[in-house]
Amino acid sequence: MPKRKPKSPISARTAIVLAASALVLFAAGEAWKLSRSDSGRILLAGRFGLGDPAQVTRIVGREIRRGLTAVGVPRDSIHESVAPFGPAPVHWRVGLKSDGSATQANYAITHCVEEQGAEVLSGRESVGRQGEMVVTLVVGLPHHPTHEVTLVHPRRTPEVAEAEPARLALVLYGFGEDPDHAEAMFALGVPFAAAIVPGASGSARLFRAARDHDRELVLHLPLEPLNYPQVNPGPGTVLVTMNEARITGLLRRHLAQAGPVVAVANHAGSLATQDMAVMTAIYHELARRHLPFLHMQPAAGAVCKALSGDLGVVYQEPDAVLDAETRAAKPRALDAHWKQLIQLAKKRGRLVVMIRATPQVLKWLPTATTTKRLDGVSLVPISAVLRKPVEL
């Protein structure tokens, strides 16, 4: 019986051709799949310049609109036009409500377009001819901007002021300095939120007493100051030497002790608020819970405001903090500053004022908040003036 000849091995050239063909087929299949999804179309256009530019513009425009819808901008507040000589072929002028936020709109747009692979290429702030705040964004792909978006926040005019009465929210703090005095303060018939420092021996009692009087609560989070521990905000302070897991765990324990809160404010923190890692850990938890950050007396190098836009946390600073005036023997300084704040509230439309809770304030606050002294300004809970976090 004749022996069978062994099969000749596949040549190296043939193997290379087969492998290359397989890779080409795989790449073609992946490209076809990419071309069937919006994120894939953006990817192909951004990396390889492939696809229909009009389709890319449509996708980016849809995501910009989704971001604007998330912050409550109605469709009729968006005016679209073609801009053949501008930085992008399509220009949107977006009118924000008087209680809207250009920062939140910017974040929402950025978040939505990045989900599809596009980006906000540039942004700048300016003041319009009528005193309105203007934020201009260029959106699209690095070598293919598609939209120029102009966000316009209106100046508060006398007509707007007449239609929308000014609102003023009070936050009282410093209750831990005299816990026995706090009960009488909570019982006042004046709307205010209570900012309470967690972790101290009397904190649980203060939180409970404030809730019993239906006070809105602000977690007054102790953060490491400069010259710590000579300057010490108290037990449970978030330190810059802590890692993210420890900071998150500590913050969660403080929030559990407080119960439902409307915001988190810093208690001290001149060092911690300048630390990117610390504030990132705190902001991740605040973003998860949709809580705003109320920044008292920011240090010059604080990263909180810039970081808030990147992580989607609503950032707000009190318009005024009354401290030294509250310790004086007579309310003369308090009265003078209060009169200025009432006028400022009328001008801006809404104001957040933090006041140290001292025995002087206990006597002064009921007379300062009479209808006559408020002069048309509405005293409201802080939840009515804090910007709401965007849920995307």
C-alpha positions, 0 to 999 in steps of 0.5 A, spaced: 500 500 500 503 506 497 504 511 503 500 518 503 504 524 502 504 528 508 500 535 507 505 541 505 505 546 511 501 553 510 507 557 507 508 563 512 506 568 506 499 565 506 499 565 513 500 572 513 495 574 508 490 570 512 491 573 518 491 580 515 484 578 512 481 576 518 484 583 521 481 587 516 474 583 516 474 584 524 476 592 523 470 592 518 465 589 522 467 594 528 467 600 524 460 598 521 458 597 528 461 604 530 457 607 524 450 604 527 451 608 534 451 615 535 457 615 540 461 611 534 459 616 529 462 621 534 468 617 535 469 615 527 469 623 526 473 625 531 479 620 530 479 619 523 475 624 520 469 619 517 462 620 517 457 625 515 459 632 518 451 634 518 450 628 522 455 629 527 452 636 528 445 633 529 448 629 535 452 634 538 446 639 538 441 633 541 446 632 547 446 640 548 439 640 548 438 634 553 443 638 558 439 644 557 433 641 559 436 638 565 437 644 568 430 647 566 431 651 560 424 651 556 425 650 548 422 657 547 428 660 550 433 657 545 434 661 539 438 657 533 442 661 527 447 659 522 454 663 523 458 662 517 464 666 520 463 664 527 468 659 531 462 654 529 457 653 524 451 653 529 450 658 534 445 658 540 443 663 544 440 661 551 436 665 555 436 663 563 431 664 568 433 669 573 433 664 578 437 659 573 445 658 574 450 658 568 455 654 572 449 648 572 448 649 565 455 649 563 456 642 567 450 639 564 452 641 557 459 638 558 456 632 562 451 630 556 456 631 550 462 628 553 457 621 554 457 621 546 464 623 545 464 630 544 466 636 548 466 643 550 472 646 547 472 652 550 468 657 555 469 664 557 465 669 561 463 676 560 458 682 562 453 684 557 451 691 555 445 691 560 449 688 565 447 681 564 452 675 565 454 671 559 457 665 558 460 663 551 461 655 550 464 652 543 462 645 543 464 639 538 470 635 536 477 638 537 478 639 529 470 640 528 467 645 532 459 644 531 456 649 536 457 656 539 452 656 545 451 663 549 448 662 556 445 669 558 443 670 565 439 676 566 440 682 570 435 683 575 431 689 573 425 693 576 420 690 572 423 683 574 423 685 582 416 687 582 414 681 579 418 676 583 419 679 590 426 678 593 427 672 597 432 672 603 434 665 607 438 665 614 442 660 616 444 660 624 450 657 626 455 656 632 450 653 637 455 648 640 458 654 643 452 654 648 447 648 647 443 650 653 441 657 649 440 653 642 433 651 645 430 658 645 433 659 639 430 654 635 423 656 638 423 663 635 418 664 630 423 666 625 424 661 619 432 659 619 436 653 617 440 651 623 448 649 621 450 644 626 457 641 627 457 633 628 461 629 632 461 633 638 458 630 645 452 635 644 451 634 637 446 629 637 442 633 642 442 639 637 440 635 631 434 632 635 432 639 638 433 642 631 428 637 628 423 637 633 422 645 631 422 643 624 428 647 622 432 645 616 439 642 617 445 644 614 451 639 616 457 644 618 462 639 616 469 640 620 475 641 616 482 641 617 484 649 618 491 652 617 495 651 624 491 645 626 491 642 632 492 649 635 486 651 631 481 645 632 474 645 629 473 639 634 472 631 634 471 628 627 475 633 623 476 631 616 484 632 615 488 632 609 492 626 611 486 622 610 485 617 604 479 617 600 476 611 604 477 614 610 474 621 608 468 618 605 467 614 611 467 619 616 463 624 612 457 618 612 457 617 619 456 625 620 451 625 615 447 619 619 448 623 625 445 629 622 439 626 618 436 629 612 440 635 610 439 641 605 446 642 604 453 641 607 457 647 609 465 648 611 466 649 619 473 652 618 477 648 613 482 653 611 487 648 609 483 642 607 479 646 602 485 648 598 487 640 598 484 637 591 484 630 594 480 632 600 475 636 596 474 631 591 473 625 596 467 630 599 464 632 593 464 625 590 459 623 596 455 630 595 454 628 588 452 621 590 447 624 595 445 630 590 447 635 596 450 642 595 456 645 598 455 652 602 462 655 602 463 659 608 469 665 608 473 661 602 481 661 603 485 664 597 487 658 594 481 654 595 479 649 590 472 648 591 469 652 586 473 650 580 472 643 582 465 643 583 463 644 576 468 638 574 464 633 579 457 636 578 456 639 585 452 645 586 457 650 589 454 657 593 457 662 597 453 665 603 452 673 601 454 675 608 456 672 614 455 676 620 459 674 626 463 680 629 456 684 630 453 678 633 458 679 639 457 686 641 453 689 647 449 693 643 445 691 636 447 698 632 452 694 628 447 688 626 442 693 625 446 697 620 449 691 616 442 688 616 439 694 613 444 694 607 443 686 606 435 688 605 437 693 600 442 688 597 437 682 597 432 687 593 437 688 588 440 681 587 433 677 588 435 672 593 440 672 598 443 667 603 446 670 610 449 666 615 449 669 622 452 666 629 447 664 634 449 668 640 444 671 646 444 678 642 442 675 636 436 671 640 434 678 642 435 682 636 432 677 630 425 677 632 425 685 631 429 685 625 425 680 621 418 684 622 414 686 616 416 693 616 424 692 617 424 686 611 421 692 607 418 687 602 423 682 602 420 675 603 424 671 609 424 664 606 427 657 608 434 656 605 431 650 600 427 655 597 434 659 594 439 654 594 440 652 587 438 644 586 443 639 583 442 637 576 440 630 576 442 627 569 
